[in-house]
Amino acid sequence: MKRSERLADMTKYLMERPHTLIALPFFAKRYGAAKSSISEDLAILKHTLANNQDGILETVAGAAGGVRYIPFLGKNHAEDYLSDLTSRIEDPSRILAGGFVYLSDILGNTQDLRRIGELVATRYAYDDIDAVMTVETKGIALAQAVARYLDVPFVTARKRSKVTEGATVSVNYISSSLARVSKMELPTRALKKGAKVLIVDDFMKGGGTLTGMEELVKEFEGDIAGICVLCEADFDKEKLVKNYLSLVKISKIDTAKKLILAEPGNFLNETDFDRF
């Protein structure tokens, strides 16, 4: 196999298995090449990824060592994408009743989900996370995208349990959008005790739904590794959650004037991009 062919296959193999440690002898056997040649190939790949700020190739020394691909985007990529995303979200046709914004086209777009998943995974690339959690239904695709790049499971809290999920743990929480007490449930098999959980959701107004997920994690004696939302409404009311990240902040929605004002959220300032 030519070096160019090895590099193409090696890149594909590693990027399909983020955060997975691959031993160098595996590649040597796969390509019928000397370990020295594999090391040179990996050095080329590492330099290319770093130069383009498209990911980090991390080597681990020792008998049990190897190499692993860490999805990690550079700040320029993040700024460009969030600038484009913010511009699209400011489209006045997205205004919905109740101060909400239509996001289903973004959450259904595979390219948007890929980029959002990579972005959030960049922020938590070196955090110890056991699972990604969201609540049905809009956040499911988002949680799956993030979990894919962190290489961890994702779990979905539901407003009403299904018989196929077995026994569940439930909590009551204040739904800020509905101004009433609501309930959400999670199967007992969904999370291990003591799990470190990253909570993600598509849209936050008051943060009531996020506090419900926080309470569910506590019921499993787990820890909150972080909270990240695609959009936050920064005009509605005081938030019930304090420590959270948002990719986009919507500062104003004027239904009468058909106006949405948005800007990148605190995600850029709260993420350390200096890893390359």
Disulfide bonds with the S-S distance in Angstrom:
none
